């Protein structure tokens, strides 16, 4: 499976933690784990899958903060973590995702301000941050 480029496990009843050994699948470009029962933290090792273009962890019960290592995934065009229980601030490292077109972080427990550098993502066409606990000003 080391040459695997796409892993689609969405809409199952998979549970427990997202396996850290997924980071061994270094050729992955698409990882779709949405619509399961995954819980716990997002493994920081996902940030080592530098070929990812689409990462979707939507509709699980993931908690904790978004790992700053996600900022390493500069080939991402879609990042979707909506409808989980993620908390903490939106990491400014998401501003490093220069190819990002779609960012979905809605329906979580994210707090603090929106990082200014998200405004420098020139490819971003969809930014959905609704239903969180964000505060501060928009610049």
N, C-alpha and C positions, 0 to 999 in steps of 0.2 A: 504493500500500500504506500510505499515511499514516493511513488510517482503520482499519487492521487492529486487531482487539481480541483475537484469539486466534491464537497460532502454535504448532502442534503438529508437532514434528519428531522425536518420540521413536521409539526402536527402529529406527534407521537405522545406517549406517556412516559418518556424518559425522565428519570429523577436522579437525585443526588447532586454532587458537584460536577461541574464541567471538567472532564479529565485534563490534567496538566500535560499529559503526553501527546495531546493534539499538536503541541508545538513541534513534534518530530515530523509532522507532515508539511515540510517546508515549501513544497510546490503548490500548496493550496491557493487557489485564487478566489474561491467561493466557499464560505462556511455558513450554512443556514441551520440554526438550532432553535428557531422560533417555535412557539406553541407547544412547549413541553412543560415539565415540572422541575427544571433545574433550579437549584437553590445555592446559597452560599455566595462567595465572592467571585467576580470575574477573574480568572487566573491571569496574573501579570504575564505569564508565558505566551498568551495569545499575541502579545506585542512583538513576538519574535517571528511571526508568520508574515514576513515582509512582502510577500507576493499577493496578499489578500487584496481583492478589489471590492468584495461585498462581504460584510460581516453582519449577520442578523441574529440577535439574541432576544428578540421581542417576545412578549407574552410568556415569561417565566416568572420565577419568584427570586431573582437574583438580588442580592443586597450588598451593602458596603459601597465603596467609592469606585469610580471608573479609574482603572489603572493608568498611570501616566505613560506606561509603555505603549499604549494604543497610539500615541503620537509617532511611533516608529513606522506605522503602516501607511507610508506616503503614497502607495498605489491605490488606496481605498477610494472608491467613488460613492459607495453607500455604507453608512454606519447606522445601524438601527438597534437601539437598546430600549425602545419604549415599552411601557406597561410592565415594569418590574418594581423593585423596591430599592432602587439605587439612591444613595444619599451622599452628602458632601457636596463639594463644589465641582463645577464643570472644569476639568483640567485645562489649563491654558495650552498644554501640549497638543490638544486637538487642533489648534491653529497651525500646526506643522503639516496637516493633511492637505497638501496643496492640490490634489486631484479630487477632493471631496465635492460631490454634487448634491448629496442628500444626507442630512443629519437629523435623525429622529431620537430625541431624548425625552419625549413627553410622557406623562403619567408615571412619574417617579417621585422621589422625595428630595430632589436636588435643591440646594440652597446656595446663597451667596449671589454674587453678580455674574453676569455673562462676560466671559473673557473678551477683552477688546480685540484681540488678534483674530477672532473668528471673522471679523469684518474684512480681513485681508485675504480671505479664501475666495479667489476670483472665480472659481468654477462652481461655487455653492449656489444652487438654485432653489433648494428647499431646506429650511431650518425650522424644525418643529420642537418647541420647548414648553408647550402648554402643560398645564396641570402639574406644576412643580411648586417649590417654595422659593423661587428666585426673587431677589430684591436688588435695590440699587438703581442706578440710572442706565439708560441705553445710550451708547455713544457710537 
